[in-house]
């Protein structure tokens, strides 16, 4: 439940408007400053109590004027009535710039009412709206004490107005006060519990959002690391190997050395295009040409072929337009696998096979190299090429299978499910 907005209403660390009473902060408005139904209900109840107080005050004053037109206390009664009306209607505006203004205003209202009740007992029932104001503004114990005092003054005032002894005089005011106090305290505690649940929900939502942002950041970092590993890092590694080969054969076989340099230059040119595309939208440069995955794999096979390693591409099934994420992932896997073949396998031939099946697409990268024992340490292998391949396939709901036997070569198979549209 939110309080009536005030010019000086403080805000918490979230920018949420709050209002403080004697026993804590209550009535937090929703984030963003939007008015909710709870705030509207509070304002409506506040106005209703003001109307009730002014109506009771005016009725009591009119009765006093009719019954006691010649009373010497008449100027005091009129003046105190005007003061009470002023404090009730605009007092919060007059004292809004001061600390504890509500408590000062409540004290002045109760003081004026006590004096006017002692002068004119007919003003006793103006205490009903005051009970609400006290319960709303004071801590529970202080509010209960104030209600007890108001109830006692009402009983005294009613006793002065009665000619005889009336048992209801000692039963009705306490019963009304107890009932009103109990209902209000129960509602306030319910509102506090509800507000605590709302605050906890807001905190949980923010923690969840922060966790999702952190996970998204980590996932993006992992994706970028795989992109760099499968493109720039592999390309630089290939260039390094070619330049080292050229350096070794520069004197003995100049023509072969120049061939290595030309190949390294071609790889460098392609790497530059990859880097520019990487900066632009992180999409593989081979796919940006628009020829599809098959064309990109065919171009990759031609580019990776050399005198020492012959790479061929095979297409099985009817080519289908695959999602961009699937095409990018399979091309990166092919690049990483061929880089491993060139650097570690010692192979003379490799084959890329793209198979379009009914419910999945499968990419096989096979070589006739030295092979290794799956699950064991791979001699000479550094980095996280295989782990990056598995991560790419896993993100798309697929599987990565590695079949290898020492001295008999290796087959890396990536299978990714997809649905025709």
Secondary structure, 3 states (H helix, E strand, C coil): CCCCCCCCCCECCCCCECEEECCEEECCCCHHHCCCHHHHHHHHHHHHHHHHHHHHHHHHHHHHHHHCCCCCCHHHHHHHHHHHHHHHHHHHHHCCCCCCHHHHHHHHHHHHHHHHHHHCHHHHHHHHHHHHHHHHHCCHHHHHHHHHHHHHHHHHHHHHHCCCCCHHHHCHHHHHHHHHHHHHHHHHHHHHHHHHHHHHHHHHHHHHHHHHHHHHHHHHHHHHHHHHHHHHHHHHHHHHHHHHHHHHHCCCCHHHHHHHHHHHHHHHHHHHHHHHHHHHHCCCHHHHCCCHHHHHHHHHHHHHCCCCCEEEEEEECCCCCCCHHHHHHHHHHHHHHHHHHHHHHCCCEEEEEEEECCCEEEEEEEECCCCCCCCCCCCCCCCCHHHHHHHHHHHCCCEEEEEEECCCEEEEEEEEECCCC
